Amino acid sequence: MSGGRLVSIVDDDESVRQAIHGLLRSVALPVVAFASAEDFLRSDHLESTGCLILDLRMPGMDGLELYKRLAREGRRIPIIILTAHGDDAARASALEAGAVAFLRKPADPEALLAAVESSLGRR
């Protein structure tokens, strides 16, 4: 189970990571960003992550694969999928797997903040 209010961003696009990081910091949320799922898994932030913003398509492990791996390990971190490549099937799969939200890039900042706050409330 997740134990914190930290928001972790996992996206291979540096400009997206920076934009989301800046948005979340502007509302005083603690945030860290990672370029890959593997970087996140190697980090010391698993226990303190209360919300995970995941890119759907990334080299190596994609966002949905990361979420499923965490779930198999008993880590129930609420996730928000953020993607430029989402179709109805991907959306349905992500929401069925337990995603709190499925947002298309570029995400509306207010919708993203609402999804993050909702996720943090589900800890």
DSSP file (Angstrom, degrees, kcal/mol; ACC not computed):
  #  RESIDUE AA STRUCTURE BP1 BP2  ACC     N-H-->O    O-->H-N    N-H-->O    O-->H-N    TCO  KAPPA ALPHA  PHI   PSI    X-CA   Y-CA   Z-CA
    1    1 A M              0   0    0      0, 0.0     2,-0.1     0, 0.0    76,-0.1   0.000 360.0 360.0 360.0 142.7    0.0    0.0    0.0
    2    2 A S        -     0   0    0     74,-0.5    46,-0.2     1,-0.1    48,-0.1  -0.446 360.0-171.1 -73.1 147.1    1.2    3.5   -0.8
    3    3 A G        +     0   0    0     44,-1.9     2,-0.2    46,-0.2    45,-0.2   0.359  50.5  55.3-123.6   8.8    2.0    5.7    2.2
    4    4 A G        -     0   0    0     45,-0.3    45,-0.1    43,-0.2    44,-0.1  -0.707  69.0-120.6-136.6-176.7    2.6    9.2    1.0
    5    5 A R        +     0   0    0     -2,-0.2    44,-0.1    45,-0.1     2,-0.1   0.296  67.3 126.9-105.2   5.4    1.5   12.2   -0.9
    6    6 A L  E     -a   49   0A   0     42,-1.5    44,-2.9    23,-0.1    45,-1.4  -0.416  50.9-146.6 -66.2 135.4    4.4   12.2   -3.3
    7    7 A V  E     -ab  51  31A   0     23,-2.5    25,-2.1    43,-0.2     2,-0.5  -0.927  12.0-161.0-104.0 123.9    3.4   12.3   -6.9
    8    8 A S  E     -ab  52  32A   0     43,-2.6    45,-3.0    -2,-0.6     2,-0.5  -0.907   1.0-157.4-107.2 131.3    5.7   10.3   -9.2
    9    9 A I  E     -ab  53  33A   0     23,-2.5    25,-2.7    -2,-0.5     2,-0.5  -0.908   7.3-172.9-107.3 130.9    5.8   11.0  -12.9
   10   10 A V  E     +ab  54  34A   0     43,-3.1    45,-2.4    -2,-0.5     2,-0.3  -0.926  28.7 134.1-126.1 106.3    7.0    8.3  -15.3
   11   11 A D        -     0   0    0     23,-2.2     6,-0.1    -2,-0.5    47,-0.1  -0.975  49.9-144.1-153.4 134.6    7.3    9.6  -18.9
   12   12 A D  S    S+     0   0    0     -2,-0.3     2,-0.8    45,-0.2    23,-0.1   0.597  81.9  88.6 -77.5  -9.2   10.0    9.3  -21.5
   13   13 A D     >  -     0   0    0      1,-0.2     4,-2.4     2,-0.0     3,-0.4  -0.807  64.3-159.5 -93.5 111.0    9.3   12.8  -22.9
   14   14 A E  H  > S+     0   0    0     -2,-0.8     4,-2.7     1,-0.2     5,-0.2   0.867  90.0  54.6 -59.3 -39.6   11.4   15.3  -20.9
   15   15 A S  H  > S+     0   0    0      1,-0.2     4,-2.2     2,-0.2    -1,-0.2   0.871 109.5  48.1 -65.3 -35.1    9.3   18.3  -21.8
   16   16 A V  H  > S+     0   0    0     -3,-0.4     4,-2.6     2,-0.2     5,-0.3   0.928 111.2  50.4 -68.2 -45.6    6.2   16.5  -20.5
   17   17 A R  H  X S+     0   0    0     -4,-2.4     4,-2.6     1,-0.2    -2,-0.2   0.933 113.0  46.4 -57.1 -46.2    8.0   15.5  -17.3
   18   18 A Q  H  X S+     0   0    0     -4,-2.7     4,-2.6     2,-0.2    -1,-0.2   0.909 112.3  49.7 -65.0 -42.3    9.1   19.1  -16.8
   19   19 A A  H  X S+     0   0    0     -4,-2.2     4,-2.3     2,-0.2    -2,-0.2   0.932 115.2  42.3 -63.6 -46.3    5.6   20.6  -17.5
   20   20 A I  H  X S+     0   0    0     -4,-2.6     4,-2.7     2,-0.2     5,-0.3   0.916 113.1  53.7 -67.5 -42.0    3.8   18.3  -15.1
   21   21 A H  H  X S+     0   0    0     -4,-2.6     4,-2.4    -5,-0.3    -2,-0.2   0.939 111.2  46.0 -56.1 -48.6    6.5   18.7  -12.5
   22   22 A G  H  X S+     0   0    0     -4,-2.6     4,-1.8     1,-0.2    -1,-0.2   0.897 111.5  51.8 -62.5 -41.9    6.1   22.5  -12.7
   23   23 A L  H  X S+     0   0    0     -4,-2.3     4,-0.6     1,-0.2    -2,-0.2   0.934 112.8  44.2 -60.4 -47.4    2.3   22.3  -12.6
   24   24 A L  H ><>S+     0   0    0     -4,-2.7     5,-2.4     1,-0.2     3,-0.9   0.876 112.1  51.8 -69.2 -37.1    2.3   20.1   -9.4
   25   25 A R  H ><5S+     0   0    0     -4,-2.4     3,-2.0    -5,-0.3    -1,-0.2   0.844 100.1  64.9 -65.5 -32.1    5.0   22.2   -7.7
   26   26 A S  H 3<5S+     0   0    0     -4,-1.8    -1,-0.2     1,-0.3    -2,-0.2   0.723 105.8  43.7 -65.2 -19.8    2.9   25.3   -8.4
   27   27 A V  T <<5S-     0   0    0     -3,-0.9    -1,-0.3    -4,-0.6    -2,-0.2   0.061 123.1-106.5-111.1  22.5    0.2   23.8   -6.1
   28   28 A A  T < 5 +     0   0    0     -3,-2.0    -3,-0.2     1,-0.2    -2,-0.1   0.751  68.6 147.2  64.3  30.0    2.7   22.7   -3.5
   29   29 A L      < -     0   0    0     -5,-2.4     2,-0.3   -23,-0.0    -1,-0.2  -0.806  52.2-118.4 -93.3 137.2    2.6   19.0   -4.2
   30   30 A P        +     0   0    0      0, 0.0   -23,-2.5     0, 0.0     2,-0.3  -0.576  44.7 175.7 -71.8 134.5    5.8   17.0   -3.7
   31   31 A V  E     -b    7   0A   0     -2,-0.3     2,-0.3   -25,-0.2   -23,-0.2  -0.996  22.8-174.8-146.3 144.3    6.8   15.5   -7.0
   32   32 A V  E     -b    8   0A   0    -25,-2.1   -23,-2.5    -2,-0.3     2,-0.4  -0.953  16.1-148.5-132.8 155.4    9.6   13.5   -8.6
   33   33 A A  E     -b    9   0A   0     -2,-0.3     2,-0.3   -25,-0.2   -23,-0.2  -0.957   8.6-168.4-131.6 146.8   10.0   12.5  -12.2
   34   34 A F  E     -b   10   0A   0    -25,-2.7   -23,-2.2    -2,-0.4     3,-0.1  -0.977  22.4-144.2-134.2 144.5   11.5    9.5  -14.0
   35   35 A A  S    S+     0   0    0     -2,-0.3     2,-0.3   -25,-0.2   -25,-0.1   0.595  85.2  18.0 -82.7 -12.6   12.4    8.9  -17.7
   36   36 A S  S  > S-     0   0    0      1,-0.1     4,-1.8   -25,-0.1     5,-0.1  -0.987  72.8-114.9-154.5 160.7   11.4    5.2  -17.5
   37   37 A A  H  > S+     0   0    0     24,-0.5     4,-2.5    -2,-0.3     5,-0.2   0.880 117.6  56.2 -62.1 -38.8    9.5    2.6  -15.6
   38   38 A E  H  > S+     0   0    0      1,-0.2     4,-1.7     2,-0.2    -1,-0.2   0.889 104.3  52.1 -63.6 -39.4   12.8    0.9  -14.8
   39   39 A D  H  > S+     0   0    0      2,-0.2     4,-0.6     1,-0.2    -1,-0.2   0.914 110.2  49.4 -62.1 -42.2   14.2    4.2  -13.3
   40   40 A F  H >< S+     0   0    0     -4,-1.8     3,-1.2     1,-0.2     5,-0.3   0.931 109.3  51.1 -62.1 -45.3   11.1    4.4  -11.0
   41   41 A L  H 3< S+     0   0    0     -4,-2.5    -1,-0.2     1,-0.3    -2,-0.2   0.818 110.4  49.7 -63.5 -30.5   11.4    0.8   -9.9
   42   42 A R  H 3< S+     0   0    0     -4,-1.7    -1,-0.3    -5,-0.2    -2,-0.2   0.555  97.2  96.7 -82.7  -7.7   15.1    1.4   -9.0
   43   43 A S  S << S-     0   0    0     -3,-1.2     3,-0.4    -4,-0.6    -3,-0.1  -0.164  80.6-123.5 -79.8 172.7   14.3    4.5   -7.0
   44   44 A D  S    S+     0   0    0      1,-0.2     4,-0.2     2,-0.1     3,-0.2   0.130  93.8  85.1 -95.8  17.8   13.8    5.0   -3.3
   45   45 A H     >  +     0   0    0     -5,-0.3     4,-0.9     1,-0.1    -1,-0.2   0.355  52.7  97.7-106.5   5.4   10.3    6.5   -3.9
   46   46 A L  T >4 S+     0   0    0     -3,-0.4     3,-0.7     1,-0.2    -1,-0.1   0.939  88.0  44.1 -60.0 -47.9    8.0    3.5   -4.1
   47   47 A E  T 34 S+     0   0    0      1,-0.2   -44,-1.9    -3,-0.2    -1,-0.2   0.810 116.1  46.3 -69.5 -30.2    6.8    3.6   -0.5
   48   48 A S  T 34 S+     0   0    0     -4,-0.2   -42,-1.5   -45,-0.2     2,-0.5   0.502  85.0 109.1 -93.0  -3.6    6.3    7.4   -0.5
   49   49 A T  E <<  +a    6   0A   0     -4,-0.9   -45,-0.3    -3,-0.7   -46,-0.2  -0.621  34.1 170.9 -79.0 122.3    4.4    7.6   -3.8
   50   50 A G  E    S+     0   0A   0    -44,-2.9     2,-0.3    -2,-0.5   -43,-0.2   0.535  71.6  23.2-104.2 -11.8    0.7    8.3   -3.3
   51   51 A C  E     -a    7   0A   0    -45,-1.4   -43,-2.6    26,-0.1     2,-0.5  -0.966  65.8-156.8-154.9 138.6   -0.1    8.9   -7.0
   52   52 A L  E     -ac   8  79A   0     26,-2.4    28,-2.6    -2,-0.3     2,-0.6  -0.974   2.3-160.0-124.7 120.1    1.7    7.7  -10.1
   53   53 A I  E     -ac   9  80A   0    -45,-3.0   -43,-3.1    -2,-0.5     2,-0.4  -0.892  23.0-171.2 -99.3 118.0    1.3    9.6  -13.5
   54   54 A L  E     -ac  10  81A   0     26,-3.1    28,-3.0    -2,-0.6     2,-0.3  -0.914  25.2-134.5-120.4 134.0    2.3    7.2  -16.2
   55   55 A D  E     - c   0  82A   0    -45,-2.4     8,-0.9    -2,-0.4    28,-0.2  -0.630  20.0-141.9 -72.9 140.5    2.9    7.5  -19.9
   56   56 A L  S    S+     0   0    0     26,-0.9     7,-0.8    -2,-0.3     2,-0.6   0.930  85.1  41.2 -72.6 -45.0    1.1    4.7  -21.7
   57   57 A R  S    S+     0   0    0      5,-0.2   -45,-0.2     6,-0.1    -1,-0.2  -0.919  70.3 143.0-113.7 119.5    3.8    4.1  -24.4
   58   58 A M        -     0   0    0     -2,-0.6   -22,-0.1     2,-0.2     2,-0.0  -0.972  55.4 -90.4-143.8 155.6    7.4    4.2  -23.5
   59   59 A P  S    S+     0   0    0      0, 0.0     2,-0.3     0, 0.0   -47,-0.0  -0.387 102.5   4.6 -61.7 148.4   10.5    2.2  -24.6
   60   60 A G  S    S+     0   0    0    -24,-0.1     2,-0.4   -23,-0.1    -2,-0.2  -0.586 133.2  15.5  75.9-135.7   11.0   -0.8  -22.4
   61   61 A M  S    S-     0   0    0     -2,-0.3   -24,-0.5    -4,-0.1   -23,-0.1  -0.573  80.7-143.4 -74.5 126.8    8.3   -1.3  -19.8
   62   62 A D     >  -     0   0    0     -2,-0.4     4,-2.3   -26,-0.1    -5,-0.2  -0.328  27.9 -96.6 -85.7 174.9    5.2    0.8  -20.7
   63   63 A G  H  > S+     0   0    0     -8,-0.9     4,-2.3    -7,-0.8    -7,-0.2   0.880 122.0  47.7 -60.2 -43.1    2.9    2.4  -18.1
   64   64 A L  H  > S+     0   0    0     -8,-0.5     4,-2.5     2,-0.2    -1,-0.2   0.887 110.7  52.1 -68.6 -38.0    0.3   -0.3  -18.0
   65   65 A E  H  > S+     0   0    0     -9,-0.2     4,-2.3     2,-0.2    -1,-0.2   0.908 109.6  50.7 -62.2 -41.1    2.9   -3.0  -17.6
   66   66 A L  H  X S+     0   0    0     -4,-2.3     4,-2.6     2,-0.2    -2,-0.2   0.936 110.5  48.8 -61.5 -46.4    4.4   -1.0  -14.7
   67   67 A Y  H  X S+     0   0    0     -4,-2.3     4,-2.4     1,-0.2    -2,-0.2   0.920 111.7  48.7 -60.8 -44.1    1.1   -0.7  -13.0
   68   68 A K  H  X S+     0   0    0     -4,-2.5     4,-2.3     2,-0.2    -1,-0.2   0.877 110.6  51.3 -65.2 -36.8    0.3   -4.4  -13.3
   69   69 A R  H  X S+     0   0    0     -4,-2.3     4,-1.6     2,-0.2    -2,-0.2   0.936 110.3  48.6 -64.6 -45.4    3.8   -5.3  -12.0
   70   70 A L  H  <>S+     0   0    0     -4,-2.6     5,-2.8     1,-0.2    -2,-0.2   0.909 110.8  51.3 -60.6 -41.3    3.2   -3.0   -8.9
   71   71 A A  H ><5S+     0   0    0     -4,-2.4     3,-1.7     1,-0.2    -1,-0.2   0.906 106.8  53.1 -63.4 -41.6   -0.2   -4.6   -8.4
   72   72 A R  H 3<5S+     0   0    0     -4,-2.3    -1,-0.2     1,-0.3    -2,-0.2   0.833 107.9  52.4 -61.6 -31.2    1.3   -8.1   -8.5
   73   73 A E  T 3<5S-     0   0    0     -4,-1.6    -1,-0.3     2,-0.2    -2,-0.2   0.414 123.6-107.1 -84.4   2.2    3.8   -7.0   -5.8
   74   74 A G  T < 5S+     0   0    0     -3,-1.7     2,-0.8     1,-0.2    -3,-0.2   0.605  75.7 137.3  83.9  12.0    0.9   -5.8   -3.6
   75   75 A R      < -     0   0    0     -5,-2.8     2,-1.0    -6,-0.2    -1,-0.2  -0.833  33.7-169.8 -94.9 109.7    1.6   -2.1   -4.2
   76   76 A R        +     0   0    0     -2,-0.8   -74,-0.5    -3,-0.1    -5,-0.1  -0.612  18.8 162.4-102.3  71.7   -1.8   -0.4   -4.8
   77   77 A I        -     0   0    0     -2,-1.0   -26,-0.1   -10,-0.1   -27,-0.1  -0.809  42.2-118.5 -92.1 124.0   -0.7    3.1   -6.0
   78   78 A P        -     0   0    0      0, 0.0   -26,-2.4     0, 0.0     2,-0.3  -0.368  37.0-155.9 -60.2 138.6   -3.4    5.0   -7.7
   79   79 A I  E     -c   52   0A   0     19,-0.4    21,-3.0   -28,-0.2    22,-0.9  -0.892  20.1-159.5-123.4 151.6   -2.4    5.8  -11.3
   80   80 A I  E     -cd  53 101A   0    -28,-2.6   -26,-3.1    -2,-0.3     2,-0.5  -0.998  18.7-145.1-121.9 124.2   -3.2    8.3  -13.9
   81   81 A I  E     -cd  54 102A   0     20,-2.7    22,-3.3    -2,-0.5     2,-0.5  -0.791  16.1-174.2 -91.1 130.8   -2.5    7.3  -17.5
   82   82 A L  E     +cd  55 103A   0    -28,-3.0   -26,-0.9    -2,-0.5     2,-0.3  -0.990  18.1 156.9-125.9 120.3   -1.3   10.2  -19.7
   83   83 A T  E     - d   0 104A   0     20,-2.4    22,-2.6    -2,-0.5     3,-0.2  -0.987  47.3-156.7-148.7 152.6   -0.9    9.4  -23.4
   84   84 A A  S    S+     0   0    0     -2,-0.3    -1,-0.1    20,-0.2    20,-0.1   0.445 100.5  54.1 -97.3  -6.1   -0.7   10.8  -26.9
   85   85 A H  S    S+     0   0    0      2,-0.1     2,-0.3   -28,-0.0    -1,-0.1   0.046  74.3 140.1-118.9  24.1   -1.6    7.4  -28.3
   86   86 A G        +     0   0    0     -3,-0.2     2,-0.2     4,-0.1    18,-0.0  -0.515  21.3 174.7 -79.6 134.7   -4.8    6.5  -26.5
   87   87 A D     >  -     0   0    0     -2,-0.3     4,-2.7     1,-0.0     5,-0.2  -0.732  49.5 -91.7-121.5 177.5   -7.6    4.8  -28.3
   88   88 A D  H  > S+     0   0    0     -2,-0.2     4,-2.5     1,-0.2     5,-0.2   0.865 125.5  51.0 -60.4 -37.2  -10.9    3.4  -26.9
   89   89 A A  H  > S+     0   0    0      2,-0.2     4,-2.4     1,-0.2    -1,-0.2   0.913 111.6  46.8 -67.8 -42.0   -9.4    0.0  -26.3
   90   90 A A  H  > S+     0   0    0      2,-0.2     4,-2.5     1,-0.2    -2,-0.2   0.910 113.0  50.2 -65.1 -41.7   -6.4    1.3  -24.5
   91   91 A R  H  X S+     0   0    0     -4,-2.7     4,-2.7     2,-0.2     5,-0.3   0.941 112.0  47.0 -60.7 -48.3   -8.6    3.5  -22.3
   92   92 A A  H  X S+     0   0    0     -4,-2.5     4,-2.4     1,-0.2    -2,-0.2   0.909 112.8  49.7 -61.5 -42.5  -10.9    0.6  -21.5
   93   93 A S  H  X S+     0   0    0     -4,-2.4     4,-1.9     2,-0.2    -1,-0.2   0.913 112.6  46.8 -62.9 -44.0   -7.9   -1.6  -20.6
   94   94 A A  H  X>S+     0   0    0     -4,-2.5     5,-2.4     2,-0.2     4,-0.7   0.926 114.9  45.1 -65.8 -45.5   -6.3    1.0  -18.4
   95   95 A L  H ><5S+     0   0    0     -4,-2.7     3,-0.6     1,-0.2    -1,-0.2   0.880 112.2  52.2 -68.2 -36.7   -9.6    1.8  -16.5
   96   96 A E  H 3<5S+     0   0    0     -4,-2.4    -1,-0.2    -5,-0.3    -2,-0.2   0.863 106.0  55.2 -64.9 -35.2  -10.4   -1.9  -16.2
   97   97 A A  H 3<5S-     0   0    0     -4,-1.9    -1,-0.2    -5,-0.2    -2,-0.2   0.663 132.1 -91.4 -72.7 -15.6   -6.9   -2.4  -14.7
   98   98 A G  T <<5 +     0   0    0     -4,-0.7   -19,-0.4    -3,-0.6    -3,-0.2   0.524  66.8 159.3 120.5   7.8   -7.7    0.3  -12.1
   99   99 A A      < -     0   0    0     -5,-2.4    -1,-0.2     1,-0.1   -19,-0.2  -0.360  35.1-146.9 -62.0 141.1   -6.5    3.6  -13.5
  100  100 A V  S    S+     0   0    0    -21,-3.0     2,-0.3     1,-0.3   -20,-0.2   0.843  79.7   2.4 -74.4 -36.3   -8.1    6.6  -11.8
  101  101 A A  E     -d   80   0A   0    -22,-0.9   -20,-2.7    -7,-0.1     2,-0.4  -0.987  53.9-152.2-151.1 156.1   -8.0    8.6  -15.0
  102  102 A F  E     +d   81   0A   0     -2,-0.3     2,-0.4   -22,-0.2   -20,-0.2  -0.929  28.3 179.1-132.3 104.5   -7.0    8.2  -18.6
  103  103 A L  E     -d   82   0A   0    -22,-3.3   -20,-2.4    -2,-0.4     2,-0.3  -0.859  22.6-131.0-115.5 143.0   -6.0   11.6  -20.1
  104  104 A R  E     -d   83   0A   0     -2,-0.4   -20,-0.2   -22,-0.2     4,-0.2  -0.692  43.0 -78.6 -90.4 143.3   -4.8   12.5  -23.6
  105  105 A K  S    S+     0   0    0    -22,-2.6     2,-0.1    -2,-0.3     3,-0.0  -0.620 118.2  42.3 -80.1 142.8   -1.7   14.7  -24.1
  106  106 A P  S    S-     0   0    0      0, 0.0    -1,-0.2     0, 0.0    -2,-0.2   0.494  94.1-155.5 -75.9 132.1   -1.6   17.6  -23.8
  107  107 A A        -     0   0    0     -4,-0.1    -2,-0.1     1,-0.1   -25,-0.0  -0.434  23.3-107.3 -75.5 143.8   -3.7   17.2  -20.7
  108  108 A D     >  -     0   0    0     -4,-0.2     4,-2.5     1,-0.2     5,-0.2  -0.579  28.6-136.2 -65.1 124.4   -5.9   20.0  -19.5
  109  109 A P  H  > S+     0   0    0      0, 0.0     4,-2.6     0, 0.0     5,-0.2   0.869 102.4  50.2 -55.8 -39.4   -4.0   21.2  -16.3
  110  110 A E  H  > S+     0   0    0      2,-0.2     4,-2.3     1,-0.2     5,-0.2   0.900 111.3  48.2 -67.3 -39.5   -7.2   21.5  -14.3
  111  111 A A  H  > S+     0   0    0     -3,-0.2     4,-2.2     2,-0.2    -1,-0.2   0.904 112.8  49.0 -66.4 -40.3   -8.3   17.9  -15.3
  112  112 A L  H  X S+     0   0    0     -4,-2.5     4,-2.5     2,-0.2    -2,-0.2   0.931 111.8  48.1 -65.1 -45.4   -4.9   16.6  -14.4
  113  113 A L  H  X S+     0   0    0     -4,-2.6     4,-2.7    -5,-0.2     5,-0.2   0.906 111.2  51.1 -62.0 -40.9   -4.8   18.4  -11.0
  114  114 A A  H  X S+     0   0    0     -4,-2.3     4,-2.3     1,-0.2    -1,-0.2   0.906 110.8  48.6 -62.6 -41.2   -8.3   17.1  -10.2
  115  115 A A  H  X S+     0   0    0     -4,-2.2     4,-2.5     2,-0.2    -2,-0.2   0.898 111.7  49.5 -66.1 -40.2   -7.2   13.5  -11.1
  116  116 A V  H  X S+     0   0    0     -4,-2.5     4,-2.7     2,-0.2     5,-0.2   0.945 112.0  47.4 -63.7 -48.0   -4.1   13.9   -8.9
  117  117 A E  H  X S+     0   0    0     -4,-2.7     4,-1.5     1,-0.2    -2,-0.2   0.898 112.5  49.9 -61.4 -40.0   -6.1   15.2   -5.9
  118  118 A S  H  X S+     0   0    0     -4,-2.3     4,-0.6    -5,-0.2    -1,-0.2   0.917 111.3  49.8 -61.9 -43.7   -8.7   12.4   -6.4
  119  119 A S  H >< S+     0   0    0     -4,-2.5     3,-1.3     1,-0.2    -2,-0.2   0.909 108.7  51.0 -62.7 -43.3   -5.9    9.8   -6.5
  120  120 A L  H >< S+     0   0    0     -4,-2.7     3,-0.9     1,-0.3    -1,-0.2   0.809 105.8  56.9 -67.0 -28.1   -4.2   11.2   -3.3
  121  121 A G  H 3< S+     0   0    0     -4,-1.5    -1,-0.3     1,-0.2    -2,-0.2   0.644 101.0  59.0 -74.0 -14.9   -7.6   11.0   -1.6
  122  122 A R  T <<        0   0    0     -3,-1.3    -1,-0.2    -4,-0.6    -2,-0.2   0.356 360.0 360.0 -95.1   4.4   -7.8    7.2   -2.4
  123  123 A R    <         0   0    0     -3,-0.9    -1,-0.2    -4,-0.2    -2,-0.1   0.538 360.0 360.0 -54.3 360.0   -4.6    6.3   -0.6
